[in-house]
């Protein structure tokens, strides 16, 4: 089990009910973590529609996680 900091933005923040959290997880990569969070918080966006940054660098969803990582899930942005 590893400890991570997770930040949420836009609709993911609303669905999680908070902007960030410290979390203990067995997730091996960002995709596993997103699936875990989607199950807990009912995220409506598919993982394929979300970008992830790990330690302030954009990453692929299959990027392995390590203890102490800061993970940010970014939903698509719309604007005009």
Buried (B, 14 or more C-beta within 10 A) or exposed (E): EBEBBBBBBBEBBEBBEEEBEEBEBEBEBBBBBBBBBBEEBEBEBEBEEBBBBBEEEEBEBEBEBEEEBEBBBBBEEEEE
